[in-house]
Amino acid sequence: MSLILDQAEIARALKRISHEIIERNHGIDSISLMGIPTRGRYLASRLAGILESIEGPVPVGSLDITMHRDDHRLRAPRPLAETVMPQGGVEGRDIVLIDDVLFSGRTIRAALDALGELGRPRSVQLAVLVDRGHRQLPIRPDYVGKNIPTSLKEIVKVKLSEIDGEDLVEIVEVEE
């Protein structure tokens, strides 16, 4: 097990991502945040807090992707998470999808499908705390907290205080 990001580094990464979102979008007037459960939802709330302290309030919601996943036959059934629409909905908004780790790209593909059922955003951007590579689909994040090259024998574990009681990112070797 090796520590990649500690609490302070996660906070700095989220602050940097917040500034990049403001810069790219010339403010936050057209922005809505949508976190992908589980940890993406909490990261979205943290980003909303940072954005509010810099520019003002930003609508935030969460997007359940369970029914849009392509791995139903490969994994045990997952409970449905709640989709929470941001104030003002998604129609015509610049949506920033937020997740903890970007790996194959399949979760984001499912998120795009789920988002399409809610409305037609003006644009969709992607923010991730960790990009570990190994993409299987042509998906690229717009905002990245940390790029972490990994092997397929490793797992990136993100722990957040809201769920896990601490903030950290670590790499764990998979036992074969």
N, C-alpha and C positions, 0 to 999 in steps of 0.2 A: 504494500500500500504506500502510495506517495502523495503528499499534500501538494496540490497545484495552486489553489487560491484559498486564502484565509478570509476571515470576516472583513477586514479592512480592504483587502484587494477586491472582494466582491462589491463592496460599497463604492470603491473608486471606479470599477468597471461600469456599474450602473449609472454613476454620475456622468461618465464620459459618453455612454450611449445616449443619455438624456440630452446632452449638449449637441451630439451629432444629429439627433432627431430634430431638434429645434433648428439647427443650421440648415439641414437638407430641405426642410419644409417651410423655411422662412417664418418661423413661429409655430404656434400650436393650434391656430384657429380652425384648421380643417382636420386635425388629427383625432383619432379615437384609438385606444389601445384594447387589444383582445388577447388575453392570456390563455394558453393551452393548458388545461389541467394535467397534472396537479401542480407542479412547481412553477410552470409558466404563469399561472393565475396569480401567484404570490409575487413573482417578479414584476408582472404588469402593475400590481398595486404599488410596489415600491417605486417603479419608474413614474407612475402617476404622481406620487408624493414629491419626487424630485422635480418633475416638470412643473408642478404647482408652485413649488418654492422659487422657481426661476421665472416662470412666465404666467402662471395662473392655472386654474383647474382644467383638467382634460378628462373627457369621458373615458371610462374604463369598463370592460366587461370580460366575460370568459366564454370560451368556445369549446363545447364538447365535440370530440371527433370520433367517439367510439363507433358509431354506426357507419362511418366512412373509412375505417381502417381496412387494409387488404390482408390482414393476418389473422382473421377470425378462425381459420382452420388450423393455424399453427400454435395458437396460445389458448390458455384457459379463458373462459368468458370474463369480461371486465364489467364492473357495474357502470351504469351510465352516470356521467357527471352532469352538473347543471350548466346550461348555456345561459349567460346573463348578457342581455343586450346593453351596450353602452347607451347612455342618454343621447337621444337624437338618432339612434339606430346606426346602420352602416351605409345606407343608400347615399351615394355621392360623397362619402367621406374618404379620407386617406387613412386606411386601417394599418396599424402596426401590429402584426402577429408577434407574440412573445412566447418563447419556449426556453427551457433550461439548456438542453444539449441538442445540437444538430448532428446527426449521424448519417443515415442512409437517405434521408429526405422524404421518406414515406409518411411520417407523421405530418409534415408540412403539406404534402399532397392531399392528405385526408382533411387537413384544416382548410385548404382552399376549396375543396368540395363542400364542406360544411358551411363555410362562409358564403358561398354562392347560393345556398338555400335561404339565407337570411336577407339577401338583397344584393345590389350591385354597387360595390364601393368604387370610388374614382380611381384609387390605386391601392395596392397591397404591398407593404414592406415587411421585412422579417428581421427581428432582433433576437439574438440568442446569447446566453451567457457564455456558452462554450461551443466552439466548432471543432469537432474531432476528426473531420474528414470521412473518407470511405463512402462517398455519395453513390447511390444507385440510381438516382434520378437527377435531372438537370435543375437543381435548386441551389440557390446561392443566397446567403444572408446579406442584408444591407448594413446591419450593425452587429458587431461581434465583441463580446467582452474579452475573450481570450481564445486564440487558436491553439489547440493542443494536438500535435501529431500523436496518434496512438496506433498500436497494432490491433488486429482483430482479436487478439487474446486478452485484451484489456477492456475494462468497463470504466466509464467515467461516472462517478457518483456525485451528485449534487445534493447537499444537505442545506436546508433552510430552517431558520429558527422557528418559523410559524408551524412547521410540521415535525422537524427533527430535533429541535431544541438547540441547534447550533448552525452557524453559517460556515460552510467549507465546500471545496471541490477537491476530490481525490481520484486517483487512478488505482483500480484494483485489478490484479491479475486474475483471469478466469482459470479455475482449476479444470483440467480436462479429464 
